[in-house]
């Protein structure tokens, strides 16, 4: 791809070109404000509908950054709802299993209060001995919930009536035909890192580092040796973002990779291809081989043919973050396709291990004070837009 210089950021003058301060990535007070302004008030993805395919199915998602546990359940009426996993009696967590099926009611193991799949209190143990009046609302506390393209989102503290569909625009329109529902085989990693959540996301919101950090791994399928990477598409989409890459001019897979390619493509080598093998190519509408969509505040979707990977980034503290990584593919039909998917899964895993080491190396020295700013270049537009969106959320907080 022909090299261009400083042509991206100028399209978004509101983002500016100044260096950005390091302090928000190490300051506990900023992290406290982000908890309230960003994570409590934004739509957050907590799972997919395949986790709860039948009435009564549920899963529990702990969201530590917001000090809560969330119960997500498909009701008897087939409606997906979410509740704070908290009993109205003494605040015990009602459901202790990560996933399961509600056969009759959710029964709190502490004192036996019971709730149905709509969160309604249906049994109050020893009711006659309570002083609480009949008008008290003792149901589970419901959380705003919606589903887009099979992805379940919640919003803990809505500040407006913005729907999920409107919040996701223009991403929701761009991806309305992507075959998420066909890519149901999922491999899952979870990494607890000593890094600020924004530092982690910054590293994943640009491909410019690939020829350097991943020169012996992912760079084989994304760029030719010695080439600088230029994104084929790089756009700010409100608080969200999009970046993409074209196939490299030359792709030289390893000998094992050549065997894998006989049976399909996956999340490690699909960067080199623009045609699908197992799914309908007309459904993709991708610009290039890979399109990476960032959904503010903490989701990245790497979309390719026949597979996609998804990151959910969950802060725990100002310098600690859980990075969840899901690799999604078409269910294999035979041993060859299973081998292909395993090869790609391991290749991507090893690449991401290079990322995790780098995240922590960055965080280790940020508090030294040796540098006060990050200096972003033109290919790092998505990082600049991300920080701009965080700052816009913080600006809406009431002044104390």
C-alpha positions in Angstrom: 0.0 0.0 0.0 1.3 3.5 -0.9 2.7 5.4 2.1 0.8 8.6 2.9 1.7 11.1 5.6 -0.5 13.0 8.0 -3.7 12.6 6.0 -6.0 11.0 8.7 -6.2 13.2 11.7 -6.8 16.4 9.8 -10.3 15.1 8.9 -11.2 15.4 12.6 -10.0 18.8 13.8 -11.9 18.4 17.1 -9.3 15.8 18.1 -6.3 18.1 17.7 -2.7 16.9 17.2 -1.2 17.8 20.6 0.5 15.1 22.7 -1.8 13.5 25.3 -1.0 13.4 29.1 0.1 10.2 30.7 -1.4 11.2 34.1 -4.9 9.8 33.4 -3.4 6.3 33.1 -1.8 6.4 36.5 -4.1 8.7 38.6 -6.5 6.8 41.0 -8.8 9.9 41.1 -9.2 9.8 37.3 -9.9 6.1 37.5 -12.6 6.7 40.1 -14.2 9.3 37.8 -14.0 6.9 34.8 -15.9 4.3 36.8 -18.8 6.7 37.2 -18.7 8.6 34.0 -17.8 5.9 31.5 -18.6 2.4 32.9 -21.8 3.1 34.8 -23.3 5.2 32.1 -22.3 3.5 28.8 -23.8 0.5 27.1 -21.6 -2.5 28.1 -21.5 -5.9 26.2 -21.9 -8.8 28.7 -22.3 -11.8 26.4 -24.1 -13.3 23.4 -27.6 -14.9 23.1 -26.0 -18.3 22.5 -25.1 -18.4 26.2 -28.8 -18.5 27.0 -30.7 -20.2 24.1 -33.7 -21.5 26.1 -36.2 -20.0 28.5 -34.8 -20.2 32.0 -31.1 -20.2 30.9 -28.9 -17.7 32.7 -25.4 -16.5 33.2 -23.7 -14.3 35.8 -21.3 -11.5 34.9 -19.3 -9.8 37.7 -18.5 -6.2 36.8 -16.0 -5.3 39.4 -15.3 -1.8 38.1 -18.9 -1.0 39.0 -18.9 -3.1 42.2 -21.7 -5.3 41.0 -22.7 -8.8 39.9 -25.2 -9.0 37.0 -27.6 -11.9 36.5 -28.7 -12.2 32.8 -31.6 -14.5 32.1 -33.9 -15.5 29.3 -37.4 -15.4 30.8 -40.3 -17.7 30.4 -41.7 -15.1 28.0 -38.4 -15.4 26.0 -37.3 -11.9 26.9 -33.7 -11.4 27.9 -33.4 -9.3 31.1 -30.6 -8.4 33.5 -30.7 -7.7 37.2 -28.3 -6.8 39.9 -27.5 -10.2 41.5 -28.5 -9.0 44.9 -31.2 -10.1 47.3 -33.6 -7.5 48.6 -33.4 -9.0 52.1 -29.7 -8.8 53.2 -28.0 -8.1 49.9 -26.6 -11.6 49.4 -25.8 -12.6 45.8 -28.8 -14.7 44.8 -27.1 -16.8 42.2 -23.7 -18.3 42.9 -23.2 -20.4 39.7 -21.7 -18.7 36.6 -24.2 -20.3 34.3 -27.2 -22.6 34.4 -30.9 -23.0 34.0 -33.6 -21.7 36.4 -35.9 -24.7 36.9 -38.5 -22.9 39.0 -37.1 -19.9 40.8 -33.9 -18.2 41.8 -33.7 -19.0 45.5 -31.3 -17.0 47.7 -29.1 -19.5 49.6 -28.9 -17.2 52.6 -32.5 -17.2 53.8 -34.6 -18.7 51.0 -36.2 -15.7 49.4 -37.2 -16.6 45.8 -37.5 -14.7 42.6 -38.9 -15.6 39.2 -37.1 -15.1 35.8 -38.7 -11.6 35.6 -37.0 -10.7 38.9 -40.3 -10.7 40.8 -40.2 -11.8 44.5 -42.4 -14.9 44.7 -41.5 -16.1 48.2 -40.6 -14.0 51.2 -39.6 -16.5 54.0 -41.4 -15.8 57.3 -43.2 -12.8 55.8 -45.4 -12.3 58.8 -42.4 -11.6 61.0 -41.1 -8.7 58.9 -41.9 -5.0 59.5 -41.6 -4.1 55.8 -45.0 -2.9 54.5 -46.8 -4.4 51.5 -46.0 -1.4 49.3 -42.2 -1.9 49.5 -40.5 -2.9 46.2 -38.7 -6.1 47.1 -38.1 -7.4 43.5 -34.6 -7.8 42.1 -33.3 -4.5 40.7 -33.6 -4.6 36.9 -30.9 -3.2 34.6 -31.5 -1.6 31.2 -30.9 -4.4 28.7 -31.0 -4.7 24.9 -29.7 -7.0 22.2 -28.0 -6.1 18.9 -27.1 -8.8 16.4 -27.0 -11.4 19.1 -24.8 -9.4 21.5 -26.4 -8.6 24.9 -25.7 -5.1 26.3 -26.6 -3.5 29.6 -26.5 0.0 30.9 -26.2 0.3 34.7 -27.1 4.0 35.1 -28.9 5.5 32.1 -28.6 9.3 31.8 -30.9 9.6 28.7 -33.3 7.5 26.6 -30.7 6.7 23.9 -31.4 3.2 22.5 -28.7 0.7 22.0 -29.1 0.8 18.3 -28.6 4.6 18.2 -25.7 4.3 20.6 -23.9 1.9 18.3 -24.5 3.9 15.1 -23.0 3.9 12.5 -21.4 0.5 13.6 -24.8 -1.2 13.9 -25.7 -0.3 10.3 -22.3 -1.3 8.9 -22.4 -4.7 10.5 -26.1 -5.6 10.2 -25.4 -8.4 7.7 -22.2 -9.8 9.2 -22.7 -13.5 9.9 -22.1 -13.5 13.7 -24.8 -16.2 14.1 -22.9 -18.6 11.9 -19.6 -18.3 13.7 -20.6 -20.1 16.9 -17.5 -22.1 17.8 -15.7 -20.0 20.4 -12.4 -20.3 22.1 -11.8 -18.1 25.1 -8.9 -16.6 27.0 -8.8 -14.3 30.0 -5.7 -12.4 31.1 -5.4 -10.5 34.3 -2.8 -7.8 33.5 -1.0 -5.2 35.6 -1.9 -2.3 33.2 -4.3 0.6 33.0 -7.3 -0.2 30.8 -6.7 2.7 28.4 -3.0 1.6 27.9 -4.2 -1.9 27.0 -6.8 -0.5 24.5 -4.3 1.9 23.0 -2.1 -1.0 22.1 -4.9 -2.8 20.3 -6.3 0.2 18.4 -3.5 0.4 15.9 -1.8 -2.0 13.6 1.2 0.1 13.1 3.1 -1.9 15.7 2.6 -5.3 13.9 5.7 -5.3 11.7 7.8 -4.6 14.8 6.4 -6.3 17.8 5.0 -9.3 15.9 7.7 -9.6 13.2 8.1 -13.3 13.9 4.4 -14.1 14.3 1.4 -12.1 13.0 3.4 -9.9 10.6 3.7 -12.9 8.3 0.1 -12.5 7.2 -0.4 -8.7 7.6 2.7 -7.1 6.0 5.7 -7.8 3.9 9.1 -7.8 5.6 10.6 -4.4 6.2 7.3 -2.6 5.3 5.7 0.1 7.4 2.0 -0.6 7.9 -0.6 1.8 6.6 -4.2 1.1 7.5 -6.5 0.7 4.5 -9.3 2.5 6.4 -9.1 4.6 9.6 -12.1 6.5 10.8 -13.5 8.0 13.9 -17.2 7.0 14.3 -18.4 9.2 17.1 -17.0 7.6 20.2 -16.4 4.4 18.3 -13.8 3.7 15.6 -12.8 1.6 12.6 -9.5 0.6 11.2 -8.7 -2.0 8.5 -5.9 -3.6 6.7 -5.4 -5.0 3.2 -3.7 -8.4 2.5 0.1 -8.2 2.2 1.6 -8.1 -1.3 3.4 -11.4 -0.5 2.1 -14.0 2.0 4.6 -16.7 3.0 3.0 -19.1 5.5 5.0 -21.5 7.5 5.1 -25.2 6.4 2.5 -26.0 9.1 0.5 -22.9 8.0 0.4 -24.3 4.4 -1.1 -27.5 5.7 -3.7 -25.5 7.7 -4.7 -23.5 4.7 -5.8 -26.6 2.8 -8.7 -26.9 5.3 -9.7 -23.3 5.8 -8.7 -19.9 7.1 -8.7 -18.6 10.7 -8.0 -15.7 13.0 -4.2 -15.9 12.5 -4.0 -16.1 8.7 -7.3 -14.5 7.6 -5.5 -11.2 7.5 -4.1 -12.4 4.1 -7.4 -13.2 2.4 -10.5 -11.3 1.1 -12.6 -14.3 0.2 -14.6 -16.5 2.5 -14.6 -20.3 2.2 -17.3 -21.5 4.6 -19.7 -18.5 4.7 -21.3 -16.2 2.1 -18.8 -13.6 1.1 -21.7 -11.2 0.2 -22.5 -10.8 3.9 -19.3 -9.2 5.0 -19.1 -5.8 3.4 -15.5 -5.5 4.8 -13.1 -2.9 3.5 -9.9 -5.0 3.0 -9.0 -8.3 4.6 -9.6 -7.2 8.3 -11.8 -4.6 9.8 -11.4 -3.7 13.4 -14.4 -2.0 15.0 -14.0 -0.4 18.4 -17.2 -0.1 20.4 -16.8 2.5 23.2 -15.9 2.0 25.9 -14.3 -1.4 26.1 -15.0 -3.7 23.1 -13.0 -4.5 20.0 -14.2 -6.7 17.2 -11.7 -7.9 14.7 -13.8 -9.0 11.7 -12.5 -11.2 8.9 -13.9 -13.9 6.6 -15.1 -17.1 8.3 -13.9 -15.9 11.7 -13.8 -12.9 14.1 -12.1 -12.2 17.4 -13.5 -10.1 20.1 -11.9 -8.3 23.1 -13.7 -7.2 26.2 -11.5 -5.0 28.5 -12.6 -4.8 32.1 -10.7 -2.5 34.5 -10.2 -3.7 38.1 -8.0 -0.8 39.3 -6.0 2.1 37.9 -3.2 -0.3 37.1 -5.0 -3.6 36.7 -7.2 -4.9 33.9 -8.8 -8.2 32.8 -8.5 -8.7 29.0 -11.0 -11.2 27.7 -10.3 -12.6 24.3 -12.8 -14.7 22.3 -12.0 -16.3 18.9 -15.2 -17.2 16.9 -15.3 -19.6 14.0 -17.6 -21.9 12.0 -18.0 -25.2 13.7 -15.6 -27.7 12.1 -17.0 -30.5 10.0 -13.9 -32.8 10.1 -10.5 -33.3 11.6 -8.8 -31.1 8.9 -10.9 -28.1 9.7 -10.5 -28.6 13.4 -6.7 -28.7 12.9 -6.9 -25.5 10.9 -8.8 -23.8 13.7 -6.5 -25.0 16.4 -3.4 -23.8 14.4 -4.9 -20.4 14.0 -6.0 -20.3 17.7 -2.5 -21.0 18.9 -0.9 -18.6 16.4 -3.2 -15.8 17.6 -2.6 -16.7 21.3 1.1 -16.5 20.9 0.8 -13.2 19.2 -1.3 -11.8 22.0 1.2 -13.0 24.5 3.6 -10.6 22.9 1.0 -7.8 23.4 0.4 -8.6 27.0 4.1 -8.4 27.9 4.3 -5.0 26.2 1.2 -3.7 28.0 2.8 -4.4 31.3 6.3 -3.1 30.3 4.6 0.2 29.4 2.7 0.5 32.7 5.7 -0.3 34.8 7.4 2.9 33.9 4.5 5.4 33.5 4.6 6.5 37.1 8.3 7.3 36.9 7.6 10.8 35.8 10.3 10.6 33.2 7.8 11.4 30.5 4.6 13.4 30.8 3.0 12.8 27.4 2.2 10.3 24.8 3.0 11.4 21.2 0.5 9.9 18.7 1.1 9.8 15.0 -1.4 9.8 12.2 -1.9 6.0 12.1 -2.9 6.3 15.8 -6.0 8.3 15.1 -8.2 5.7 16.8 -6.3 6.1 20.1 -6.7 9.9 20.0 -10.4 9.5 19.3 -10.8 7.0 22.2 -9.1 9.4 24.7 -11.3 12.2 23.3 -14.4 10.1 24.0 -13.3 9.3 27.6 -12.6 13.0 28.2 -16.1 13.9 26.9 -17.7 11.5 29.4 -15.7 12.9 32.2 -16.7 16.4 31.3 -20.4 15.5 31.9 -19.9 14.5 35.5 -21.3 17.0 38.0 -18.7 19.2 39.6 -18.2 18.2 43.2 
